[in-house]
Amino acid sequence: MSDKIKGILDNAILRKSVGLTIDKFDDELKELELTAIKKLNLSGILYSKIKKEDSYIVTTILAYVKANFRFTETNLSARFQEVFEENKNFMRSTAEYTQESSDNNG
């Protein structure tokens, strides 16, 4: 993994996830995405497994973004954070996300 974590999602996807159509908060949304990726990686999920083609990864990142982006409804924010934590914990307990594949498919 390089020292510079790169995002995998387009700004439009990040905006849509929190119900925005304007680009005013793109930097904040991108920072939340990068933080989610870093948290996944630091918990044991290989950076090479964090891909936009993996819907489970995308769902997990978007849950983190939704949990931490300016929501005033704490129950909703807490629920999205729970989804992030549950998904992260599941992924870190599976070889699919924590070990490099020995074949060329992974």
Secondary structure in CASP SS format (residue, H / E / C, confidence):
PFRMAT SS
TARGET T0000
AUTHOR 0000-0000-0000
METHOD secondary structure of the structure
MODEL  1
M C 1.00
S C 1.00
D C 1.00
K C 1.00
I C 1.00
K C 1.00
G C 1.00
I C 1.00
L C 1.00
D C 1.00
N H 1.00
A H 1.00
I H 1.00
L H 1.00
R H 1.00
K H 1.00
S H 1.00
V C 1.00
G C 1.00
L C 1.00
T C 1.00
I C 1.00
D C 1.00
K C 1.00
F C 1.00
D H 1.00
D H 1.00
E H 1.00
L H 1.00
K H 1.00
E H 1.00
L H 1.00
E H 1.00
L H 1.00
T H 1.00
A H 1.00
I H 1.00
K H 1.00
K H 1.00
L H 1.00
N H 1.00
L H 1.00
S C 1.00
G C 1.00
I C 1.00
L C 1.00
Y H 1.00
S H 1.00
K H 1.00
I C 1.00
K C 1.00
K C 1.00
E C 1.00
D C 1.00
S H 1.00
Y H 1.00
I H 1.00
V H 1.00
T H 1.00
T H 1.00
I H 1.00
L H 1.00
A H 1.00
Y H 1.00
V H 1.00
K H 1.00
A H 1.00
N H 1.00
F C 1.00
R C 1.00
F C 1.00
T C 1.00
E C 1.00
T H 1.00
N H 1.00
L H 1.00
S H 1.00
A H 1.00
R H 1.00
F H 1.00
Q H 1.00
E H 1.00
V H 1.00
F H 1.00
E H 1.00
E H 1.00
N H 1.00
K H 1.00
N H 1.00
F H 1.00
M H 1.00
R H 1.00
S C 1.00
T C 1.00
A H 1.00
E H 1.00
Y H 1.00
T H 1.00
Q C 1.00
E C 1.00
S C 1.00
S C 1.00
D C 1.00
N C 1.00
N C 1.00
G C 1.00
END
